[in-house]
């Protein structure tokens, strides 16, 4: 059978991941820690697509590094979490659409963070220049207050265009990823595997580190990383639910925002924003105290940039809620919408895309287990 060969951004990353996984397949000591090792045994050829599948199946719990008898300073120098993190970052660039924008995945945190800051600054400056001062810093209240500063049509058009393009770009990247990582051996039904893959996404059980949790600092496992991921993930989903409920009230009931404090959109958005703050700050705290050995430095920069962007979305949203009846509302609305726009525009070109590829990897893994 022909080996699948992909355009490789960094051939060294693939060669090192392949070397380490070949040793892991022979050893088998870490097979109970997560799904990566059993999946690697099913893909012993370790073709380029296999490496990307395994790298995105890895949840970076890092337990295998501290359990490995061949970890540095052993001559084999097995540091699989770092090798897979590097391969994973390269895979984001490999499947990017349009391909020239893959450059956003190269380099450190500065390259990852500057585009987001640029979008926020550009949108905020555009609002400041376009809206009269007396309107921007006026006190607006009641239904439709937000639209007195930024018209509803401008908000919806900006969201639809940016999110629509982002979803198209992500969809194209996902199509390429699935084609490249498809199993060469028989696989089970896509439908029967979907439920288990969805459950794995919702519970993050692959981040359990074999049971006791992620190795956040040397050999000391904890469940904090998993809990903070849950807070960030479910907080984001609650904010999305808030937006959908608000859209339904606007279009179906004719009720314009802002809504009362005890309304469903506000309660959902407040709970979601607080969850994102807890999760984001928790992840940042863990990142500052973690052992850097199992982490790819360039991946760390992208992680940090995304965390700060999500924190900015949550913090500006909560600030807008708290001060929406004051003269600060107009400027806060511009900054908040700017951070949301940055999240939408950069969704296919930031660490945010890992959720899509990881979900696809979990689904493919569930299919392969059904076929064995």
Secondary structure, 3 states (H helix, E strand, C coil): CCCCCCCCCCHHHHHHHHHHHHHHHHHCCCCCCCHHHHHHHHCCCCCHHHHHHHHHHCCCCCHHHHHCCCCCCCCCCCCHHHHHHHHHHHHHHHCCCCHHHHHHHCCCHHHHHHHHHHHHHHHHHHHHHHCCHHHHCCCCCCCCCHHHCCCHHHHHHHHHHHHHHHHHHHHHHHHHHHHHHCCCCCCCCHHHHHHHHHHHHHHCHHHCCCCCCEEEECCEEECHHHHHHHHHHHHHHHHHHHHHHHHHHHHHHCCCCCCCCCCHHHHHHHHHHHHHHHHHHHHHHHHHHCCHHHCCHHHHHHHHHHHHHHHHHHHHHHHHHHCCCCCCHHHHHHHHHHHHHHHHHCHHHCHHHHHHHHHHHHHHHHHHHHHC
